[in-house]
Each structure stands twice: as C-alpha cells, then as structure tokens.
C-alpha cells in the first residue's frame, strides 16, 4: 500500500502581496502614525492586517479554484451590456485613480531615497525612476530585477523589527492601543493605514499569481498558509515601524519631511548609517512597487475587457503606460514627496470598499466556486470589513470637509 506523499509548504505569491504593501507608503504612513499618535492607532493597524488576510484569502481562493484572475471573472459574470459597462467603469476608475495615486507615491518614495543618498545632486529623480520602470516593463524580464530590490526592502524591514526589539517599547501602551480610539485629527491617518495595508490592486494581482503557481483545489491549504504567513510578517513589520516611530518621535512635535527625518527611529541600531539604510530601502521599495502597480492595473483592466494579458500585447502595454505616466505627472506636480505618498494611501483606503464589494459578490457564486464559495463566516467578516471601511472613509471625508 502506497502512502501519499505530503506536500511541502513553500512561500508563494502572497509574499509579493506583502512586499507590495511594505513600500514607501507603509514606511511613511506608519512613521507618521507613531510620531503623531504614539501607540493609539495600533487597533487600526491590527484591523488592516486582519482585513488584508481575509480579502487576500478570498482573492487567492478565487484564482485557485477558477484558474482565472479577478478581472476575467468579473468580465464573465456580468453579461448584461448595461451592467457590464457599469461594473467595468467603476472598477476601471477605481484602478486608474488608486493605482495612479499609488504610482505617484511609489515614484516619490524612490525619489525621496535618491535625494537622501545624493543630497548635493540636483536632478529630476522621478523622471529617472519612471524611465527605469518603463525599461524594465517594456522588455518584460522584471522578476530578477524586482527580487533583488525586494531583498533590500526586507533588509530595511529587518532593521525596523530589530530596532523595535532593542528599544524596548512600552508594552502597556502598545496593548492599550489595541482598544479602538480616535485621537483628535486621526481619521485620515486611520484611512491611510487601511489603504497602505489592504492595497486594492493586490486583490487582482494575488488571484492572477496564484493560478500561475497552484492548479488543484487540494492546494488550498498551501494557498492559505502562504497568505497568513506572508501577510502576518508584513503586519509585524508595520507594527515595528509604528512602535519605533512612537518611541523616537511621539510627544516631540517633530516635522517629518524626508528620509533623513524618518531614519532617526533606526539610529539605536544603525547609528550614523541609519540615513543611508532607510534611503536605500525607500528607493528599493519605491521602484519595486513602481513596476508592480502598473502591471497589476494592466492585468485587471485587460481581464475585464477580455484582452490578452500577455506582456507583449500593445493594449496591455498601453494600460500600464497610462498608470506609469500618470504617477510620474503626480510626482512632478510640485507637492512634497511625503504629501504625495500620504495622499496615495488615503485614496486607496477610500476606494477599497468598492472593489471589496465586487470580490464578495463573485465569492458567493455557486456556479463559479461550488463547494469553495464563501461560508457564512467569510461573508460576515467581509461585510464587517466593508462596513468599517465605509465608516472610516465617510468620517474622514466629513472631517476633512468640515
């Protein structure tokens, strides 16, 4: 009698999801959250990580069972011409606005790193970064380049986690921060924490990446382990950034405008090398995400239009070029890089509920997923995430306008 060979777990596509949200946006947003509010918004970060795990598991399960991307599934589910046009218009607007803003933050973050590394050089860094991203995307072989940048991002992340341990955070205040509370003026920061963790384009990226790696329903346990471990590690890194910023800046009325300002929180570990370390990390995180974001937009929109998703297709190229150059224009708009990065996270946080609603809709289709459709618990938790996201977005807009 033969004994079935047990499958070995290996880190998969969810590591790209985690690497995508540990970018300039997360470093900036988490630093500002810790600097301005101490540990008080830890609950918002915890909610963001749990919401990310839930929605990305749904996206990954969709990709595994259907062997289609989220864009392709949406395109096939809405057959009535009016509904098809409406859904496509809503998703396309969300993707282009969200990814365009996020791309602006990616380019601005990479430029922030280069400015800190070469302070005496007066050069339009965003143009150079966009040109590098364009060159990598147009020739199609971006994986080796991207993985080398991810290694640099992981080193920066390790520095934050190590500093978090060395500086001995105030554990009492940290756990008290897990209790929901909203300090004065914190609504936009909360939305930014959600937007920088639950990145809307990752819902499209994850489904497409999973179907390329795993092909059988029996692989679902591996998909879930991959999602929980990778996003859990990303959440731990975000927590470490908030905590180190709280220790270094909270209560000191410090204005954070550059990579050098943010590097202060790493000085207990790296000393004078802190500025160099965070500059290289921001550059790597920014340019890596500057490659990933346009690709995700191209996969999403091409899938919904039924176009080829091959990198050589001209229509596929036109989509990612649009996102890339809209991000470049935003980064050259004259606003400070920190402001652009901050705006991008808020935009994603506001657009998240729309895409989450579409994902929840298709995850309840028995004809599509059969026994692997959402359970009542999945639906309940997803509705809570959508409701809280809508509440946060509405409250933040009201606060901003009033």
DAGIDA-V937517 format. One line per field, one symbol per residue. ss: DSSP state (2 for helix, 1 for strand, 0 for the rest). burial: b if it has 16 or more other C-alpha atoms within 10 Angstrom, else e. A space follows every 50 residues. Layout:
ss=???
burial=???
//
This chain:
ss=00000000000002222222200222222222222220000222222222 22222222222222220002222222200022222222222222222222 22222222222222222000000022222222222222200022222222 22222222222222220000222222000000000022222222222002 22222222222220002222222222222222222222222222222220 00000000222222222222222222222222222222222222222222 22222000000002222222222222222220000022222222222222 22222222222200022222220002222222222222222222222222 20
burial=eeeeeeeeeeebbbbbbbbbbbbbbbbbbbbbbbbbbbbbbbbbbbbbbb bbbbbbbbbbbbbbbbbbbbbbbbbeebeeeeebeebbeebbebbbbbbb bbbbbbbbbbbbbbbbbeeeeeeebbbebbeebbebbeeeebeeebeebb ebbbebbebbbbbbeebebeeeebebbbeeeeeeebbbbbbbbbbbbbbb bbbbbbbbbbbeebeeeebbebbbbbbbbbbbebbbbbbbbbbbbbbbbb eeeeebebbbebbbbbebbbeeebbbbbbbbbbbbbbbbbbbbbbbbbbb bbbbbeeebebeeebbbebbbbbbbbbbbbbbeeeebbebbbbbbbbbbb bbbbbbeebbebbbeeebbeebbbeeebbeebbebbeebbebbeebeeee ee
//
